[in-house]
Amino acid sequence: METLWFSLVGLMLTLYVVFDGFDLGAGITQLAIARTPEERRTILATIGPVWDGNEVWLLAAGGALYAAFPLLYASGLSGFYLPLMIVLWLLILRGIAIEFRNHLAGPVWAPFWDAIFAGASAVLALTFGVALGNVVRGVPLDRSGYFFVPLWTDFRVSPEPGVFDWYTVLVGLATVAALGLHGALWVAMKAPLDLAARARRLAAVALPVVAALTLLVTIATFRVQPRISASLAANHAGFLGPALALSGLLAVAICGRRGIDALAFLGSTAYLAGMLASVFAGLHPLVLPASGDPALALTIHNTASGAYALRVGLVWWTLGMALVSGYFIITYRHFAGRLGPDLGGTEGH
């Protein structure tokens, strides 16, 4: 049951990265793709009906984490208190920028909120990547299961690391590049043809950067956290995540070059899902490694709720996910297609 809940939390986090990742990426690339305020408004329209709904997966993952692994929830929220506050403020800034841009018109306000939206999106992607790097690298857990991590120390990976070191910053930069690519492919699929062409060109530039950073992050991860390479090699299905990620990048390259925007976006989705699946499979059964004594690591076994709570929680999770899935299917079907002149999803791909 613990492994099932580990997989469900991993699934919800992956769905969050895939869905909210493209509207973060749209923000990251907005100023590079759009040339006029009207074009920037068009890029916002490509995510307009769905951007806030996409964040439900983050809330769902947090709720599932609290229900299934309460010790991990308590340890993570206390140890990463400041980074979590940064994430909260950035999410608020993004929402304010999107809403206020449409309510405070003018030659000053629109560019100001566009810059806030782009900057908050990029920093939020960086923060999420740094957080993932901390989880993979490990934190200085004590015997009670808690930890404190300063923002930085000497930028080296050590038993007493900071939130920012060379490895976590590298993962953060790779995350910004990957979500930027994901967002550019979404804009290429949804925006009118002139903007779509620009987004496609930006994606073509971003792809080799993402591929290079992926290679660097993979090499660094095997060095910083050898457990991941050992777990993937020992598990017969361990190659599936890396294979999915590599296939996704190849699909982006081939379909992007041919202008098949929907398949290129699906390739980016596969890449993100494959990379996260590789991390989850490589860490299992750990949920938070210890950077000092490996025996102090938090696992799915020493952080899980009781068996009864996990069984009852699974029933409520199933009901909740059925409602959320229905909402997403209806919303995305209604918003399908390339934006038309009225900025509604009415034209075909």
Beta strands, then each sheet from edge to edge (+ up, - down):
strand 1: 286-288
strand 2: 298-299
strand 3: 338-339
strand 4: 345-347
sheet 1: 1+ 2-
sheet 2: 3+ 4-
end
